[in-house]
C-alpha cells in the first residue's frame, strides 16, 4: 500500500531534521580560517576580536569536529598539522563562497546581459508597446531576447515558473504576485474610412447611430455581451453585435472589409488608423476606463535585470503619455 501524503511529508521533515543535526556549527568556519592563517591562538583571537581563552575553547571544539589537533606545540609557538595545511585552501575557498552568497548581488551590466524574458499580453498591447520595447531592448541590451506569449487562461500561477511578466487587465492575485498599474485606456469604435458619417467634427457617434450600426466585439471566449450592453440596458436600448473576434487585429480587418464597427482600445485603434484606411469614432457612452497592469512573481521582485525590464516598460509608457499630452 502506498504511504499517505501526510506520512510522506512527516518522513521528509524527519530526514531534513536529521541532516541539520549532522551539520557542524558553520560559525566555526571564520575562526578556523583565522587560526590556520595566523598559526596562533593569540593572533586569531585578536583578528576575531575575542579573548585568547575564548579562542582556545573554539580551537578545542574545532579539534573535536575535524578529528585532528590542527595546531600543536612547536618550541615557543604552534605549528599546523598536515591535516591543517590540507584544510587551509578549502577553508579559504568555503569562507569566500559563503561571504559572496550573503552579500547583495553586484550591479548588472545590462549591456552584456544574456537572458530571455517571457512576457504575456494581448495583441493590442503588443502592437502599442511591442516595437518601442523591442527597439529599446535591442539598443540597451542586445543579448536579451523577448518571448511574447498571447493571453490564454491568465493563470497567475504561471508567473511562478513560466512567465516573467504579465501585461493584462487587473485581477485578484495571490499573495506571492506583485503588480503595478501602467496606464488606463478607453474604448472607441473604428470603421472603414468614409463608411460612417459622425454627427459632428469631434467624431462622436450619436446613440441612434451607435445602436443601429452592426458591430464586432473582441472576446477570446466568444461573448456577445459586455459592459456596453449593460449600459445600453439601463437606457432601454440595445445594439447589433453580429460577430465576435478573438483578437483586436482580427476585429480591425473585419471592420476594414465590411460595414461593421469594431470596438477597440483607443491607443490600439489610433495606431491602426495610422497605417490602415480606418477612422476612429467616439462612443456616446460613459464607459469605465480599462486599466493595464504589470504583474510578476515575488522571486523576481528585486532581480536587477527584471527591475530594468519593468523600468523600460514604465519609461516607454511615460514618454508616450507625455507625447500625447504635448
Steps between C-alpha positions, in 0.01 A plus 500: 500500500634850412576729795263792555605853404509594868728208585734589213508864615592396856773272364655787300492729805669233713763445233573874476521528879751213510715667235496830690603319820798354316622838370787658695470848644586715196581791733826314562614558141631861544685397818659201324609726214661746744677224695642340185622832360643638826634168629438644845214505750594853609523631142168339404334641813616853414369465143162366616488757785449242775709404800783248472317263738186515284704421187672216686157350577403542135815317396397215729160481330664507157730214594198288596310588181793448262651206687850649489708715741548762223751707705765328714782635721825574317762666724350825628226507238258273315529313171234387253447128467502343149121480517482872587719591201279285277189675632631855463416562130163323540407717797602820319293404194198396710507823699533710184201324341294538818576873517414542131168321550406732788582826322254699285530419129746715306360755254394340172671612182189524284709546188655153537192327646415165337142411591156417366182653644154354446224762485129419474255753358230553238558607142384859561767559766759322284420736210504815715814420703676218315705698249617760752591238761686283247695799364594616851610150605704454182674832563571456873533120532571329166545167678138499627218323315128556558260209472152656469215256565130558430247518778338171587355389829696772684580268788712705747680177594681521164694794641665267751698310237389555138431871448729785612259788445126517440349809334126477539190643662505501882378190676503349846852369555650261756727637773822400322421706188594868478334748264491866407279707271649610167227713342129532437337459160151569371280343235431655160359367175672471165339475159623497144578855395190662356267219604350697792430872515524622863254763620769768549869570445597349836436157354232422758229257393144562610324236705272432205800442273682287754205271566399466137841417352603130498801430723778254568636464856825349618455200728733203530212302649251604234275706726254728322409709805712723723511831686368689196185289493443546873512879456264482203261283706476784754398734218247252362710453187692222328756466222564261212800277573537287189829332589774454753872497417773322698750786460496877456685469169237264360224744603684779314510307175137394537407869523736589215335261256135541605251750638569396862605715790781349708531597867866535598734666754576854385881465490478190282226651282705817444807297404303290252334807347850634426580208269157386377207686343308500827325783681490530882153587634402599852237291678203690648517312830676574829702180512738428791868515403691175448813475716812319388706345779845345506532190722798284599592241763664589830812300400576771241406801714861610569668330204711778337437387142125470558496840668665642188236342273216637712670839488518482120124443475419772751729748325355429154145548626592820684666640185199402289251663734714814517508516117120467489459778755737719301 
